[in-house]
Amino acid sequence: MAPASRLSCDQYNTYMLTVANWLNKVTFMPVSVYPNAKIEVNGMQLSSGQASQIIDMADEKQIVTISVASTNTGNCLHGIFLQLRPSTECTKVSAGFLTDINVEDGVSYMVMDLVTVEYADGSIVGFTNDAAIDHYNNPVADECILYYGLAKNPIRANDLTYFKAHVTPGAREMY
């Protein structure tokens, strides 16, 4: 993650951190180039470059909030979603074709036909999709940032309703 003080801070920036499932604790060390910045991790105030409190990893997804306030940058709020994965799965990317968007019991889901991403020399070079359509219901968190359009010119959707209005489930566009 880039130093918080160099990011545009008029928005909520989100990230996902996937760690091997043999790790049971993490810490964060936010750094600001401005010495007067007020930095907090999950509400605990820190100095720039100081390690945060220990955060216990859990099987369930969780979010760590880092806020940085400075007269130079304004207020920055960063949400880091933590997830555990078997160590052999940490470098894999989830991608697929959007087949539907639905709501069940107040939770929005993207129904995806996932593909296998192919790598060469550490870069994604292609994908394969088996003949069977696999429908995976992926819950969409309220904090999720959604994009549509071309990979070279993505458009950020304001929310899931806006995203739904600009995509066509069942089309052969990959997300």
Residue pairs with C-beta under 8 A, 6 or more apart in sequence:
1 15
1 78
1 80
3 31
3 32
3 33
4 30
4 31
4 32
4 37
4 39
4 66
4 68
4 73
4 76
4 78
5 32
5 33
5 34
5 37
5 68
5 70
5 72
5 73
5 76
6 33
7 13
7 73
7 76
9 68
9 73
9 74
9 75
9 76
9 77
10 74
12 77
12 78
12 79
12 143
13 76
13 77
13 78
13 79
14 78
14 79
14 80
14 81
14 143
14 144
14 145
15 78
15 79
15 80
15 81
16 80
16 81
16 83
17 26
17 80
17 81
17 82
17 83
18 83
18 84
18 85
18 90
19 26
19 57
19 82
19 83
19 84
19 85
19 90
20 84
20 85
20 86
20 87
20 90
21 84
21 85
21 86
21 87
22 87
23 57
23 84
24 56
24 57
25 54
25 55
25 56
25 57
26 54
26 55
26 57
26 82
27 51
27 52
27 53
27 54
27 55
28 41
28 51
28 52
28 55
28 64
28 66
28 80
29 49
29 50
29 51
29 52
30 39
30 41
30 46
30 48
30 49
30 52
30 66
30 68
31 48
31 49
32 39
32 48
32 68
32 70
34 48
34 70
34 71
34 72
34 73
35 48
36 70
36 71
36 72
37 48
37 68
37 69
37 70
37 72
37 73
38 45
38 67
38 68
38 69
38 70
39 45
39 46
39 47
39 48
39 66
39 67
39 68
40 46
40 65
40 66
40 67
41 52
41 53
41 64
41 65
41 66
42 52
42 53
42 55
42 64
42 65
43 65
44 52
44 53
46 52
55 62
55 64
55 82
57 82
57 84
58 84
59 84
61 81
61 82
61 83
61 141
62 81
62 82
63 79
63 80
63 81
63 82
63 143
64 79
64 80
64 82
65 77
65 78
65 79
65 80
66 77
66 78
66 79
66 80
67 75
67 76
67 77
67 78
68 75
68 76
68 78
69 75
69 76
79 143
81 141
81 143
92 117
93 117
93 124
94 112
94 114
95 114
95 115
95 117
95 127
95 174
95 175
96 112
96 113
96 114
96 115
96 136
96 174
96 175
97 112
97 113
97 115
97 129
97 171
97 172
97 173
97 174
97 175
98 110
98 111
98 112
98 167
98 169
98 170
98 171
98 173
98 175
99 111
99 112
99 113
99 133
99 135
99 169
99 170
100 110
100 111
100 135
100 169
100 170
101 108
101 109
101 110
101 111
101 160
101 163
101 164
101 167
101 169
102 108
102 109
102 111
102 137
103 109
107 139
107 140
108 139
108 140
108 160
109 137
109 138
109 139
109 140
110 137
110 138
110 140
110 175
111 135
111 136
111 137
111 138
111 169
112 135
112 136
112 138
112 175
113 129
113 133
113 134
113 135
113 136
114 134
114 136
115 127
115 128
115 129
115 174
116 127
116 128
116 129
116 130
117 124
117 126
117 127
118 124
118 125
118 126
118 127
118 128
119 125
127 174
140 146
140 160
144 160
145 156
146 156
146 157
146 159
146 160
146 163
147 154
147 155
147 156
147 157
148 154
148 155
148 157
148 163
148 166
148 167
149 155
155 166
157 163
157 166
167 173
